[in-house]
Amino acid sequence: MSDVVIRSELELGMPHLDAHGIGESPTLKHLGHLRWQAFQQLTGVRTRDVMDAEGRRLYATFYHVDIAFPPSSPPHAFGENDPVVWLGTLGAFGRNILDGRFVLHRVVDGAPEPPVSAAEPLERLLDAGVPVIRLSNIFIAQEAGPGTLRIGQPANVDLTRVRALDTAPDGHDLNRLARDRGRFFDAPPSARPRPHARATIEHPIDADRDVNAAGLVYFANFPAFFQVAERRVLAALPHGGLPRPWVDRRGTLRRRIGLFGNARLDDRLRMEVEAALVPEPMLAGTPPRPHGRMWFTLRCTRLSDERLIAITTADRITPLADEQDADGWRTFVEALG
């Protein structure tokens, strides 16, 4: 059985892009849709018809997201009208966990499509300039609305055509470790300020914008929430905050997201964000050019009961126009102390 079950050719346009290039929320929406199309094709059951033994609707919620773009091919390297192909895998562990990766292939004359097998090491793909996004799901039912979710097991789905996973995906373990440590990975040792900058913001759920057809706050919208908090903490830095052009152009090299629950439509989210910047610019893109580097970690709780519903850590970069701009970055970050 081939690992590749998803192949989606497209020309990038406004639905796929943010101001800097490929956007996190638009991309996750697109890949989430591709996954459910593949699930339906392999199982013969429409997503809206998935039920447990008691006849309750089950929804395969996303619980772990890992976004990785190589420095040689960051989100900024993809723009309007670029032809690309998303290649994806899908596996099942037991009857209620799904897991798989997507790789992004830039269509260039004569360039072969990259290997997509789950056995292909992530670092090898990144070294070859291939972006990789991993998504993990678990089936849930709403017991008393989106604030109370229960893990379920589909009773009417035939998973024999979905590749069986020998071991459980490590997303749950990574989420638990991040919850205990407050982050998925540490900031670079040279990052400033010390201690890191912090901010707390509240975000009301917008039922007309944030919610999907299952009545849940859509997983793909969480990066947009996180980016609001990132802007807030960057604006609160000393010396008038990080200059706006650098803030506006930031894109993600790595982001991990652990999702632990959801929220009612009348609830509010509290986001506690921590940020640090690296003084020395890094080279990214092809051909390489200087980029400023930022690190963020964030805990998201719902105000109704103070329950943690998400945690994320991100390594992000912003292009610097020239050497003078790079010197300006060094000066600003070193002054943070």
TORNUDO-447249 format. One record per residue (C-alpha): x, y, z; residue number from 1. Coordinates in pm, whole numbers, padded with zeros to 5 digits. Each point is the difference from the previous one (the first is absolute). Layout:
BEGIN
<atom px="X" py="Y" pz="Z" num="NUM"/>
...
// end
This chain:
BEGIN
<atom px="00000" py="00000" pz="00000" num="1"/>
<atom px="00148" py="00337" pz="-00104" num="2"/>
<atom px="00052" py="00253" pz="00276" num="3"/>
<atom px="-00120" py="00281" pz="-00227" num="4"/>
<atom px="-00379" py="00029" pz="00005" num="5"/>
<atom px="-00029" py="00375" pz="-00069" num="6"/>
<atom px="00130" py="00192" pz="-00300" num="7"/>
<atom px="-00129" py="00353" pz="-00048" num="8"/>
<atom px="00130" py="00226" pz="-00278" num="9"/>
<atom px="-00081" py="00367" pz="00026" num="10"/>
<atom px="00110" py="00347" pz="-00096" num="11"/>
<atom px="00046" py="00208" pz="00314" num="12"/>
<atom px="-00241" py="00289" pz="00030" num="13"/>
<atom px="-00153" py="00230" pz="00258" num="14"/>
<atom px="-00179" py="-00280" pz="00194" num="15"/>
<atom px="00339" py="-00163" pz="00072" num="16"/>
<atom px="00211" py="00305" pz="00084" num="17"/>
<atom px="00063" py="00251" pz="00276" num="18"/>
<atom px="00181" py="00332" pz="-00044" num="19"/>
<atom px="00341" py="-00175" pz="00015" num="20"/>
<atom px="-00068" py="-00316" pz="-00206" num="21"/>
<atom px="-00161" py="-00333" pz="00088" num="22"/>
<atom px="-00222" py="00056" pz="00303" num="23"/>
<atom px="-00037" py="-00240" pz="00293" num="24"/>
<atom px="-00378" py="00021" pz="00041" num="25"/>
<atom px="-00077" py="-00014" pz="-00375" num="26"/>
<atom px="00235" py="-00296" pz="-00040" num="27"/>
<atom px="-00147" py="-00196" pz="00290" num="28"/>
<atom px="-00351" py="00054" pz="-00134" num="29"/>
<atom px="00106" py="-00132" pz="-00339" num="30"/>
<atom px="00184" py="-00301" pz="00138" num="31"/>
<atom px="-00279" py="-00083" pz="00242" num="32"/>
<atom px="-00242" py="-00012" pz="-00293" num="33"/>
<atom px="00237" py="-00220" pz="-00202" num="34"/>
<atom px="00023" py="-00242" pz="00291" num="35"/>
<atom px="-00376" py="-00039" pz="00029" num="36"/>
<atom px="-00036" py="-00049" pz="-00372" num="37"/>
<atom px="00256" py="-00284" pz="00018" num="38"/>
<atom px="-00173" py="-00147" pz="00307" num="39"/>
<atom px="-00331" py="-00010" pz="-00184" num="40"/>
<atom px="00154" py="-00158" pz="-00310" num="41"/>
<atom px="00178" py="-00270" pz="00200" num="42"/>
<atom px="-00284" py="-00087" pz="00238" num="43"/>
<atom px="-00304" py="00066" pz="-00218" num="44"/>
<atom px="-00163" py="00197" pz="00283" num="45"/>
<atom px="-00072" py="00373" pz="-00013" num="46"/>
<atom px="00150" py="00192" pz="00289" num="47"/>
<atom px="-00343" py="00125" pz="00110" num="48"/>
<atom px="-00122" py="-00362" pz="00025" num="49"/>
<atom px="00271" py="-00136" pz="00234" num="50"/>
<atom px="-00178" py="-00138" pz="00309" num="51"/>
<atom px="00083" py="-00189" pz="00317" num="52"/>
<atom px="-00185" py="-00313" pz="00116" num="53"/>
<atom px="-00265" py="00217" pz="00166" num="54"/>
<atom px="-00073" py="00194" pz="-00318" num="55"/>
<atom px="00175" py="00322" pz="00105" num="56"/>
<atom px="00182" py="00211" pz="-00257" num="57"/>
<atom px="00377" py="-00026" pz="00032" num="58"/>
<atom px="00243" py="00266" pz="-00117" num="59"/>
<atom px="00370" py="-00065" pz="-00056" num="60"/>
<atom px="00143" py="00300" pz="00181" num="61"/>
<atom px="00363" py="00103" pz="-00049" num="62"/>
<atom px="00204" py="-00037" pz="00319" num="63"/>
<atom px="00360" py="00046" pz="-00120" num="64"/>
<atom px="00147" py="00213" pz="-00280" num="65"/>
<atom px="00365" py="00021" pz="-00103" num="66"/>
<atom px="00090" py="00256" pz="-00268" num="67"/>
<atom px="00359" py="-00004" pz="-00132" num="68"/>
<atom px="00141" py="00218" pz="-00278" num="69"/>
<atom px="00372" py="-00026" pz="-00085" num="70"/>
<atom px="00207" py="00322" pz="00008" num="71"/>
<atom px="00075" py="-00049" pz="-00371" num="72"/>
<atom px="-00372" py="00000" pz="-00081" num="73"/>
<atom px="-00189" py="00207" pz="00259" num="74"/>
<atom px="-00364" py="00110" pz="-00040" num="75"/>
<atom px="00125" py="00324" pz="-00158" num="76"/>
<atom px="00137" py="-00201" pz="-00295" num="77"/>
<atom px="-00353" py="-00086" pz="-00120" num="78"/>
<atom px="-00218" py="00261" pz="-00164" num="79"/>
<atom px="-00297" py="00072" pz="-00220" num="80"/>
<atom px="-00032" py="-00218" pz="-00313" num="81"/>
<atom px="00274" py="-00243" pz="00109" num="82"/>
<atom px="-00089" py="-00357" pz="-00108" num="83"/>
<atom px="00034" py="-00249" pz="00288" num="84"/>
<atom px="-00104" py="-00353" pz="00092" num="85"/>
<atom px="-00100" py="-00120" pz="00347" num="86"/>
<atom px="00075" py="-00370" pz="00055" num="87"/>
<atom px="-00148" py="-00169" pz="00305" num="88"/>
<atom px="-00011" py="-00322" pz="00198" num="89"/>
<atom px="-00265" py="-00136" pz="00235" num="90"/>
<atom px="00025" py="-00271" pz="00264" num="91"/>
<atom px="-00220" py="-00130" pz="00280" num="92"/>
<atom px="00091" py="-00129" pz="00345" num="93"/>
<atom px="-00280" py="-00210" pz="00137" num="94"/>
<atom px="-00343" py="00130" pz="-00090" num="95"/>
<atom px="00012" py="00359" pz="00123" num="96"/>
<atom px="00340" py="00159" pz="-00079" num="97"/>
<atom px="00110" py="00128" pz="-00341" num="98"/>
<atom px="00343" py="00133" pz="-00086" num="99"/>
<atom px="00192" py="00104" pz="-00310" num="100"/>
<atom px="00227" py="00254" pz="-00161" num="101"/>
<atom px="-00021" py="00235" pz="-00295" num="102"/>
<atom px="00297" py="00117" pz="-00203" num="103"/>
<atom px="00000" py="00304" pz="-00226" num="104"/>
<atom px="00157" py="-00039" pz="-00344" num="105"/>
<atom px="00081" py="00301" pz="-00211" num="106"/>
<atom px="-00061" py="-00089" pz="-00364" num="107"/>
<atom px="00322" py="00063" pz="-00193" num="108"/>
<atom px="00082" py="-00149" pz="-00339" num="109"/>
<atom px="00165" py="-00336" pz="00051" num="110"/>
<atom px="-00006" py="00007" pz="00381" num="111"/>
<atom px="-00123" py="-00333" pz="00144" num="112"/>
<atom px="-00267" py="-00004" pz="00267" num="113"/>
<atom px="00149" py="-00055" pz="00348" num="114"/>
<atom px="-00041" py="-00325" pz="00198" num="115"/>
<atom px="-00301" py="00014" pz="00230" num="116"/>
<atom px="00025" py="-00327" pz="00192" num="117"/>
<atom px="-00041" py="00030" pz="00375" num="118"/>
<atom px="00333" py="-00183" pz="00024" num="119"/>
<atom px="00181" py="00285" pz="-00178" num="120"/>
<atom px="00183" py="00200" pz="00272" num="121"/>
<atom px="-00133" py="00352" pz="00046" num="122"/>
<atom px="00349" py="00151" pz="00006" num="123"/>
<atom px="00085" py="-00159" pz="-00335" num="124"/>
<atom px="-00304" py="00163" pz="-00160" num="125"/>
<atom px="00080" py="00338" pz="00156" num="126"/>
<atom px="00363" py="-00025" pz="-00113" num="127"/>
<atom px="-00132" py="-00057" pz="-00353" num="128"/>
<atom px="-00206" py="00321" pz="00024" num="129"/>
<atom px="-00337" py="-00174" pz="00042" num="130"/>
<atom px="-00261" py="00143" pz="00242" num="131"/>
<atom px="-00179" py="-00262" pz="00212" num="132"/>
<atom px="-00321" py="00026" pz="00204" num="133"/>
<atom px="-00121" py="-00277" pz="00228" num="134"/>
<atom px="-00359" py="-00021" pz="00122" num="135"/>
<atom px="-00143" py="-00236" pz="00265" num="136"/>
<atom px="-00369" py="-00062" pz="00073" num="137"/>
<atom px="-00216" py="-00179" pz="00253" num="138"/>
<atom px="-00374" py="-00064" pz="-00028" num="139"/>
<atom px="-00215" py="00184" pz="00252" num="140"/>
<atom px="-00367" py="00060" pz="00077" num="141"/>
<atom px="-00153" py="00308" pz="00159" num="142"/>
<atom px="-00167" py="-00099" pz="00326" num="143"/>
<atom px="-00125" py="00341" pz="00107" num="144"/>
<atom px="00112" py="00234" pz="-00277" num="145"/>
<atom px="00354" py="00087" pz="-00109" num="146"/>
<atom px="00116" py="00055" pz="00357" num="147"/>
<atom px="-00043" py="-00369" pz="00087" num="148"/>
<atom px="00153" py="-00250" pz="-00243" num="149"/>
<atom px="00021" py="-00377" pz="00036" num="150"/>
<atom px="00232" py="-00234" pz="-00190" num="151"/>
<atom px="-00197" py="-00235" pz="-00224" num="152"/>
<atom px="00051" py="-00295" pz="-00231" num="153"/>
<atom px="-00166" py="-00020" pz="-00342" num="154"/>
<atom px="-00234" py="-00295" pz="-00033" num="155"/>
<atom px="-00093" py="00040" pz="-00367" num="156"/>
<atom px="00341" py="00059" pz="-00161" num="157"/>
<atom px="00209" py="-00262" pz="-00180" num="158"/>
<atom px="00366" py="00092" pz="00049" num="159"/>
<atom px="00149" py="-00297" pz="-00185" num="160"/>
<atom px="00110" py="00222" pz="-00291" num="161"/>
<atom px="00171" py="00246" pz="00237" num="162"/>
<atom px="00361" py="-00091" pz="00078" num="163"/>
<atom px="00019" py="-00150" pz="00349" num="164"/>
<atom px="00256" py="00159" pz="00234" num="165"/>
<atom px="00203" py="-00243" pz="00211" num="166"/>
<atom px="00050" py="00247" pz="00284" num="167"/>
<atom px="-00202" py="00288" pz="00137" num="168"/>
<atom px="00098" py="00342" pz="-00140" num="169"/>
<atom px="00205" py="00199" pz="00249" num="170"/>
<atom px="-00219" py="00312" pz="-00016" num="171"/>
<atom px="-00172" py="-00066" pz="00333" num="172"/>
<atom px="00335" py="-00054" pz="00176" num="173"/>
<atom px="00145" py="00316" pz="-00156" num="174"/>
<atom px="-00309" py="00196" pz="00105" num="175"/>
<atom px="00024" py="-00121" pz="00361" num="176"/>
<atom px="00369" py="00084" pz="00017" num="177"/>
<atom px="-00064" py="00349" pz="-00141" num="178"/>
<atom px="-00283" py="00053" pz="00249" num="179"/>
<atom px="00235" py="-00088" pz="00287" num="180"/>
<atom px="00294" py="00208" pz="-00130" num="181"/>
<atom px="-00199" py="00291" pz="-00141" num="182"/>
<atom px="00151" py="-00042" pz="-00348" num="183"/>
<atom px="00075" py="-00255" pz="-00268" num="184"/>
<atom px="00358" py="00117" pz="-00046" num="185"/>
<atom px="00232" py="00257" pz="00156" num="186"/>
<atom px="00098" py="00339" pz="-00134" num="187"/>
<atom px="00349" py="00028" pz="-00154" num="188"/>
<atom px="00258" py="00062" pz="00276" num="189"/>
<atom px="00087" py="00346" pz="-00131" num="190"/>
<atom px="-00363" py="00118" pz="-00015" num="191"/>
<atom px="-00093" py="00326" pz="00177" num="192"/>
<atom px="-00129" py="00160" pz="00216" num="193"/>
<atom px="00095" py="-00194" pz="00311" num="194"/>
<atom px="-00241" py="-00078" pz="00157" num="195"/>
<atom px="-00219" py="-00033" pz="-00307" num="196"/>
<atom px="-00270" py="00252" pz="-00081" num="197"/>
<atom px="-00353" py="-00096" pz="00108" num="198"/>
<atom px="-00354" py="00119" pz="-00066" num="199"/>
<atom px="-00353" py="-00121" pz="00071" num="200"/>
<atom px="-00299" py="00073" pz="-00222" num="201"/>
<atom px="-00364" py="-00108" pz="-00010" num="202"/>
<atom px="-00166" py="-00104" pz="-00322" num="203"/>
<atom px="-00380" py="-00032" pz="-00031" num="204"/>
<atom px="-00126" py="-00287" pz="-00213" num="205"/>
<atom px="-00162" py="00138" pz="-00314" num="206"/>
<atom px="-00277" py="-00244" pz="-00095" num="207"/>
<atom px="-00015" py="00144" pz="-00353" num="208"/>
<atom px="00372" py="-00041" pz="-00070" num="209"/>
<atom px="00166" py="-00252" pz="00230" num="210"/>
<atom px="-00242" py="-00296" pz="-00003" num="211"/>
<atom px="-00031" py="-00291" pz="-00244" num="212"/>
<atom px="-00304" py="-00202" pz="-00113" num="213"/>
<atom px="00039" py="-00239" pz="00296" num="214"/>
<atom px="-00056" py="00291" pz="00239" num="215"/>
<atom px="00361" py="-00001" pz="00120" num="216"/>
<atom px="00263" py="00272" pz="-00006" num="217"/>
<atom px="00186" py="-00115" pz="-00312" num="218"/>
<atom px="00353" py="-00126" pz="00062" num="219"/>
<atom px="00130" py="00191" pz="-00303" num="220"/>
<atom px="-00104" py="00330" pz="00155" num="221"/>
<atom px="00221" py="-00042" pz="00307" num="222"/>
<atom px="00319" py="00122" pz="-00176" num="223"/>
<atom px="-00184" py="00323" pz="-00083" num="224"/>
<atom px="-00083" py="00040" pz="00372" num="225"/>
<atom px="00363" py="-00070" pz="00090" num="226"/>
<atom px="00123" py="00261" pz="-00245" num="227"/>
<atom px="-00219" py="00266" pz="00162" num="228"/>
<atom px="00175" py="-00074" pz="00329" num="229"/>
<atom px="00341" py="00004" pz="-00167" num="230"/>
<atom px="-00067" py="00347" pz="-00137" num="231"/>
<atom px="-00104" py="00119" pz="00344" num="232"/>
<atom px="00317" py="-00119" pz="00172" num="233"/>
<atom px="00226" py="00135" pz="-00278" num="234"/>
<atom px="-00172" py="00340" pz="00022" num="235"/>
<atom px="00067" py="00006" pz="00376" num="236"/>
<atom px="00377" py="-00039" pz="-00038" num="237"/>
<atom px="00214" py="00295" pz="00114" num="238"/>
<atom px="00091" py="00290" pz="-00229" num="239"/>
<atom px="-00346" py="00018" pz="-00151" num="240"/>
<atom px="-00034" py="-00368" pz="-00085" num="241"/>
<atom px="00137" py="-00198" pz="-00291" num="242"/>
<atom px="-00025" py="00212" pz="-00318" num="243"/>
<atom px="-00318" py="-00076" pz="-00191" num="244"/>
<atom px="00162" py="-00111" pz="-00331" num="245"/>
<atom px="00182" py="-00282" pz="00183" num="246"/>
<atom px="-00318" py="-00101" pz="00181" num="247"/>
<atom px="-00210" py="-00005" pz="-00317" num="248"/>
<atom px="00239" py="-00223" pz="-00195" num="249"/>
<atom px="00047" py="-00279" pz="00255" num="250"/>
<atom px="-00052" py="-00355" pz="-00122" num="251"/>
<atom px="00037" py="-00341" pz="00166" num="252"/>
<atom px="00295" py="-00236" pz="-00024" num="253"/>
<atom px="-00134" py="-00230" pz="00273" num="254"/>
<atom px="-00318" py="-00005" pz="00202" num="255"/>
<atom px="-00139" py="-00274" pz="00218" num="256"/>
<atom px="-00353" py="00018" pz="00134" num="257"/>
<atom px="-00158" py="-00220" pz="00266" num="258"/>
<atom px="-00379" py="00019" pz="00024" num="259"/>
<atom px="-00166" py="-00123" pz="00320" num="260"/>
<atom px="-00361" py="00114" pz="-00037" num="261"/>
<atom px="-00235" py="00256" pz="-00147" num="262"/>
<atom px="-00222" py="00285" pz="00115" num="263"/>
<atom px="-00362" py="00111" pz="-00002" num="264"/>
<atom px="-00091" py="00268" pz="-00249" num="265"/>
<atom px="-00068" py="00251" pz="00279" num="266"/>
<atom px="00334" py="-00067" pz="00173" num="267"/>
<atom px="00322" py="00200" pz="-00008" num="268"/>
<atom px="00358" py="-00120" pz="-00036" num="269"/>
<atom px="00289" py="00118" pz="00214" num="270"/>
<atom px="00338" py="-00018" pz="-00175" num="271"/>
<atom px="00320" py="00031" pz="00202" num="272"/>
<atom px="00285" py="00051" pz="-00245" num="273"/>
<atom px="00376" py="00005" pz="00049" num="274"/>
<atom px="00237" py="00135" pz="-00264" num="275"/>
<atom px="00373" py="00030" pz="-00067" num="276"/>
<atom px="00206" py="00121" pz="-00296" num="277"/>
<atom px="00342" py="-00114" pz="-00126" num="278"/>
<atom px="00247" py="00288" pz="-00055" num="279"/>
<atom px="00196" py="-00152" pz="-00289" num="280"/>
<atom px="-00200" py="-00031" pz="-00323" num="281"/>
<atom px="-00018" py="-00342" pz="-00163" num="282"/>
<atom px="00022" py="-00078" pz="-00369" num="283"/>
<atom px="-00317" py="-00131" pz="-00161" num="284"/>
<atom px="-00153" py="-00024" pz="-00345" num="285"/>
<atom px="00156" py="-00082" pz="-00337" num="286"/>
<atom px="00228" py="00180" pz="-00060" num="287"/>
<atom px="00068" py="00049" pz="00372" num="288"/>
<atom px="-00065" py="00341" pz="00153" num="289"/>
<atom px="-00006" py="00127" pz="00360" num="290"/>
<atom px="-00311" py="-00061" pz="00212" num="291"/>
<atom px="-00080" py="00101" pz="00355" num="292"/>
<atom px="-00095" py="-00292" pz="00223" num="293"/>
<atom px="-00272" py="-00006" pz="00268" num="294"/>
<atom px="-00116" py="-00264" pz="00250" num="295"/>
<atom px="-00343" py="-00018" pz="00160" num="296"/>
<atom px="-00177" py="-00232" pz="00238" num="297"/>
<atom px="-00362" py="00042" pz="00105" num="298"/>
<atom px="-00257" py="-00159" pz="00230" num="299"/>
<atom px="-00368" py="00041" pz="-00088" num="300"/>
<atom px="-00271" py="-00055" pz="00263" num="301"/>
<atom px="-00374" py="00057" pz="-00010" num="302"/>
<atom px="-00126" py="00250" pz="00254" num="303"/>
<atom px="-00319" py="-00190" pz="00090" num="304"/>
<atom px="00191" py="-00261" pz="00204" num="305"/>
<atom px="00371" py="00089" pz="-00042" num="306"/>
<atom px="00059" py="-00325" pz="-00190" num="307"/>
<atom px="00304" py="-00021" pz="-00228" num="308"/>
<atom px="-00117" py="-00060" pz="-00355" num="309"/>
<atom px="00316" py="00065" pz="-00205" num="310"/>
<atom px="00373" py="00050" pz="00022" num="311"/>
<atom px="00234" py="00100" pz="-00281" num="312"/>
<atom px="00367" py="00075" pz="-00053" num="313"/>
<atom px="00130" py="00163" pz="-00317" num="314"/>
<atom px="00331" py="00089" pz="-00166" num="315"/>
<atom px="-00076" py="00285" pz="-00244" num="316"/>
<atom px="00204" py="00221" pz="-00231" num="317"/>
<atom px="-00039" py="00333" pz="-00176" num="318"/>
<atom px="00198" py="00106" pz="-00310" num="319"/>
<atom px="00241" py="00291" pz="00039" num="320"/>
<atom px="00025" py="00228" pz="-00301" num="321"/>
<atom px="00377" py="00050" pz="-00010" num="322"/>
<atom px="00309" py="00014" pz="00220" num="323"/>
<atom px="-00110" py="00331" pz="00146" num="324"/>
<atom px="-00330" py="-00160" pz="00099" num="325"/>
<atom px="00194" py="-00294" pz="00150" num="326"/>
<atom px="00212" py="00243" pz="00204" num="327"/>
<atom px="-00320" py="00167" pz="00121" num="328"/>
<atom px="-00131" py="-00339" pz="00112" num="329"/>
<atom px="00321" py="-00076" pz="00193" num="330"/>
<atom px="-00007" py="00339" pz="00169" num="331"/>
<atom px="-00365" py="-00029" pz="00102" num="332"/>
<atom px="00026" py="-00352" pz="00139" num="333"/>
<atom px="00329" py="00053" pz="00184" num="334"/>
<atom px="-00153" py="00304" pz="00173" num="335"/>
<atom px="-00272" py="-00225" pz="00149" num="336"/>
<atom px="00255" py="-00125" pz="00254" num="337"/>
// end
